[in-house]
């Protein structure tokens, strides 16, 4: 947050009004300019005396376009530091929000002119605000400015703090949707991690419930994009997508039912199901930019994970070969790929031609998996309680024995 330090006897706000007025009326000639500058300074003084801070902010940002076109970047930053600090003056949060809205709207009117500087001004304004909704309003203005001004690289680092922001902002459903979708699109366009963009798309889709069919319809296209992004990603193997209402609606949509079917294959079935789907729908895959060879590679890894989950921890080489539709000499390389991708932990028994699995990733972690985990944790808790009870009982017995021995000795 920038702090205003007065460097002269004149109030910083009046100095800004005088400076911007001089710039605005410079072309009108000295005689006209002097009168107009004096008039604006007097008006600013009246606003300050009467605590009309919103009117003062409005007066000061009127010349914003002139400031950005004629002043140096250093002067612009100083001018707007003074203007932004006006939001600390009113006691009414509603008036503070009106001022923040006025300043942010004016700053973002010409996003292609000095966009990075405009973004810096908005960040300064954000840091001066205490009202959560005013902060959210300014942040969204900054996000839109970054998009329209093509300087998203300056706002992408803030996405890591979105979860913290959300706890502070306490947003409604529509605001969260708008935020998540914009962030997802920025990340996708900025060539950031595909997983980061995907995660925000999932957050967006998760705001839709099955109770509102009209709202669900607006999420249909993004639901399709999410499915395709998941299938394309070479490093994403797990997703609780099938039961999300925004995605589940695709199953009954004649246009997108095959997309849902493909997702179901990637999350719950094996390579043979994908190969059968591809033989009937190769054109569909191409229309979504899906490369058959990449899909086969991903399905082989997912099929191996499925084997690790269902074969009681021990998988014969022959079963891996048949399931993954590969040659004998390819079995171990695919096992290594699964280990490298952190999908399984296992030991390869070359002599007996088996893979002994100690851990595997769940492809879908839904209600059934949570119930299984709850049961497992309850069992562990019971076992630990029994161990503690046994240790305590043994300690009591040991203490009693030592006490008896002590009496005997005396």
N, C-alpha and C positions, 0 to 999 in steps of 0.2 A: 504494500500500500504506500502510495506517495504522500509525503507530508509537505504542506505548504509552509515555507519559511519566508515571512515578509522581509524584503530588502530595501524598502523605503517607507516613508511615513504614510503614503497613500494606501488605502485598503487594497489588497490583491484583486478583489472583484472589480473595483473601480478602475484599477490599472488595466485590467483585461478589457473592460468596456471601452476605455479610451483608446487602447492599442487597436482593437478590432474595428472601431469606428473610423479611426484614421485610415486603416487599410480599405475599408468599404467606400469611403468618400474621397479617396486620394485623387481620383480622376475628375472630380467635379470642380476642382480649383480651390485655392486657399480660403476664399471668402465664404463659399458655400460650405466647405468642409468644416471650418471652424464652428459655424453655427450648429451644424448637425451633431458634431462631436459633443459640444457643450450640452445640447438638448438631451442626448442619450446618457451622458454622465449624470445630469440632474435627475433624469427618470430613474436611473439605477440607484441613486442616493435615496430617493423617495421610497423605493421598494425595500431598501435595507432598513430605513427608519421605521417603516410600517410592518416589518417582518413578512413581507410578501415575497417569499423565497421562490415560489413557483414562477411568479411573474419575472423575477430577476433572472432565473435560469432561462426562461423563454426569450428574454431580451438578449441574453448573452449568446445563445446558440443561433440567433437569427442570422448572424454573419458567418455561420459555419462553412458554407460553400466557399466564401471569399477567403477564409482563413486557410483552408486546405489548398487552395490554388495559388495563394500569394505568400504565405508565411513559410518559414523554414520548419523542418520537422521538429527541431528542438523547441522552437517557439510554440508550435501547435501543441506539443505534449505539455508544455508549461501552462498554456491557456486552458486546455481541457482538464488539467489537474485542478486548477482553481474552480472551474465550472463544476466538475464532479464532486468536489468537496462541499458544495452547497447542500448536498443531500444530508449532511450532518446537522444542518440548521433546524429544520422543522421538528416538532415533537410528534406530529401526527404521522403515523405510518402510511396512511392513505396518501397524504401529500408527498411523502418521500417517494412512494411508488409512482405517483404522477410525474415527479421530477425525473426519476430514473427512466421512465418510459419516454419522456420528452427528449432527454439527452441521448439515450440509446437509439431512438428512432432517427434523430437528426444525424448522428454519427454514421449510421448504416445506409444513408440515402444514396451515396455514391460508392458502392463497394469495390469498384475496380480502380479507384484513385487512392493510392497509398493504403491498401487494405491491411498490411501488417501493422501500420501505425494506428489505424482505426481499431484494430483488434486489441492492441495494447491499451488504448484508452478505455475500451469496454471492460477489460480485465481489471483495470484500476477502479472503475466504477463499481464493478462487482464486489471488490474487496472492501469498499466503503459501506456497503449495504448490510443491514442486519435482518431485515424482513425476508424470510425464506422465499416467498413467492416473487418478491422483487429480484432476488438473486437468480431464480430460475428464469424469469423473463429476460434479464440481461444476458444470461448464459445462452439462451436460445437465439437471441439477437446476434451474439458473437458466433454461434455455430452457423447460422445462416449467412453471416458476413463472410466467414471463412470459406464456405461453400461457393458463394457467388463471386467472391474476390479471388478464388483459387489459391488460398493460403491455408489449406486445411492442416498442413504440417505443423502449424503453430498451435492448433487446438487438440490434435490427436493425443498428445501426452496427458491431457486432462481426463481422457476417457478412463484411465486407470483409477480415477477417484470417483467415478460415477456412483458406485454403491454407497460411498460415504455421502455424496451429494443427495442421493435419494432419501437417506435417513433424515437429512436436514430439511429438505424441501417438502416432504410429505405430500406428494403429488396425487392428483386424481388419475383415473385410468386413461383418459384421453391424452393428458399431458405426457404420461409415461410412454404411451404408444408413439406419440410424435417424436419424443426424445430417442427411444430405442431404434426406431426405423431410420431416423436421420444419421445416428451414429453408425449403424450397420452399413448404410450406403457410403458414408465417408470412408470407413475402413476398407470397404470393397474397392472404391475408386482410388484410394491412396496406396493400393498394393500392399497393405499391411497384412498381418497374419490372417489367412483365410479362416482360421479357427476363431479369432477375435470377432470378425464380422459375423460368422455363423452364430456365435454365442449371443450377440445382440439381436440377431434375427429371431432366435429362440425366445429371448426375453420378450420381444415384441409379440410373438405369437401366443406366448403364455398369458398375455393380458386378456385374451378372448375366452369367453366361457361358452358352453354349449346351449345356454339359455336364450341367447340373442342371435337368431339366424341372420338377421340383417347385418349386424356387425361382422359376423363370421364371413359373410360373402366378401366384404372389403379386404379380408386377409387372405383370400384364396390364392392370388398371384404370388404373394410373398411366401405362402406355405409351399407352393410348388418350387420356388427358388431355394427355399431352405432344404427341401428334399434333394434337389439336384446338387446343391453345394455339398451336402453330406456324402452323397454317392461319389462325387468327383474327388473329394479330399482324400489324399493317400494316407493321411495320418489320423483320421477319425474313424473309430471302429465301434463306438458306443453312443447310443442316443435314445432318450426316452421320448420319442417323437410320435409313435403310433397312437397313443391315447390322448394326445393333445387335440382338443376340439377343432382348432383351426386346421390341423392336418387330417384328422379323422374324417372331416367333411369331404375330402377328396375321394374317399372310397365309394361314395354314392353319386359322384359327379361324372356324367358320361364323358366329359372332356378330359378329366384328369384321373379317372379310376385306375388306369394303367400305371400312372406315376406312383400312386399309393401302393399298388401291387408290387412294383419294383422296390420301393422302400421296405415293404414287408419281407421281401426276399433277402435284402441286405441285412436286415436286423434279426431275422428268425430262421432263415433257411440256408441251404448249402449250394455249392457250385452247380449241381445238376439242375436245380430249380432255375438258377439264372440262365444257364445254357438253353433250357427249354423256352424261357421267356424271350431270350435274344433271337432265337430262330424264328419266332413269330412277330417280333416287334423291333427288328434292327433299324428300321427307318425312324421309329420313335426315339430310340437312343441317340441317333445322329442328330435329330432335330433339336435335342437339348445339349448338344456338344459333348456327349458321353462317348469316350473311346472304349471300344469293346475290350481291347487288350488290357487297359487299365482296370476295367471292371472285373475282368477275370482274375487279375493279380490280387485285387482287394478281396474278392469272394474266396479265393484260395486261403488267404489268411483267416478270414472269418469262418470258413469251414473247418479249418484246423482248430480254431478256438472252440467251435461247437463240439468237435470231437473230444477235446480236452475236458469239456464240461460234462459230456454225456457218457464217457467210456470209463468211469470210475478210476481215473487217474493213470491208466495204462493203455497206450495206443500202439497196436502193431504197425510196423512199417507198411505192410500190405494194405491195411485199411486206409492209411494216409494216402498211399499211391492211388488207390481206387477213388477215394473221395475227392482228391485234388486233381485227378485226371492228369497225372504226371508219370515220368519214367522212374525206374528204381534209383538211378543216380541223382535224382532231383529231390528226393525225400528229405535228406539231411539239410541241404541248403534252404529249403522252405521252413524247416524247423528253426534254423538259425535266424531267418527273417522274422519269424514270429517272436522269438526271444528278443531280438534287437528292437522290435517295435513295442516291447514290454507288454505283449499280449499274454504270454505264458512264461512260467518258470518251470524248467524241467531238467531231467537228466537223460541223456541219450545212451541207451544200452545197445551198442553195436553188435555184440555177440549174440544176444537174444532177439535183435531186430525189433526192439520196442522203445517207446518213449514214455518215461515215467514222469507224470506231471504233478507238480506240487502246488501250483497256483495258475488260475486262468481268469481272464477278464470276462465279466458279464456283458454280453452285447446289448441287452436291454435290462435296465434296473428299475422295474416298475413295482406295483403293489406286491406281487408274489415274492419278489426278491427282498423287499423290505420286511415282509413277514418272516421269511426264512432267516434273515439277519437278526431279527428280534428274537426268534427262537434260539438261534445259536448263541447270542449274547446272554440270554437267560440261562442257558445250559452252562456257559463259562462262569457266570456269576455263581450258580449253584455249586460248581466244582471248586471254585476259589473259596467259597464259604465253608465247604466241607474240609478243605485243606487247612484253613485257618482254625477251624474247630478242633481238628486232629492235633495240630501243633500246640494249641492251648491246653488240650487235655494231656498231651505228653509232658508238657512243661509242668502242669500241676502234679502229675504223677512223679516226675523227677524231683520236684521240690519236696514232695512228701517223703520220698525215699531218703533224700539227703537229711531231712529233719530227723527221721527215725534213726538213721545211722549215727547222727550226732548225739542223740540221747543214749544210744547203746554204748558209745565210746566213753561218755561220762559215767 
